[in-house]
Amino acid sequence: MFGLLPSIGPWELAAILFIVLIIFGPGKLPAVGKSIANGIREFRKATKSDLESEEGKEQNTAEE
């Protein structure tokens, strides 16, 4: 499955960052980075709470 995705090397990463810099401009980059970080944080928080709720359900079922 992951064999279909090409590996991203340093030149590709630099090109992607350069394109992002051109699109958003240097003034907007901190805001874009902050919003991406908030999205990742919320995703991790949601998956963690889902896993904890599933574990709680499994423990309650095992106790009965």
FENHU-V191815 format. One record per backbone hydrogen bond with DSSP energy under -1.0 kcal/mol. NH is the residue of the N-H (numbers start at 1). CO is the residue of the C=O. If there is no record, write none. Layout:
nh = <NH;NH>
co = <CO;CO>
//
This chain:
nh = <13;14;15;16;17;18;19;20;21;22;23;24;25;32;33;34;35;36;37;38;39;40;41;42;43;44;45;46;47;48;49;50;51;52;53;54;55;56;57;58;59;60;61;62;63>
co = <9;10;11;12;13;14;15;16;17;18;19;20;21;28;29;30;31;32;33;34;35;36;37;38;39;40;41;42;43;44;45;46;47;48;49;50;51;52;53;54;55;56;57;58;59>
//
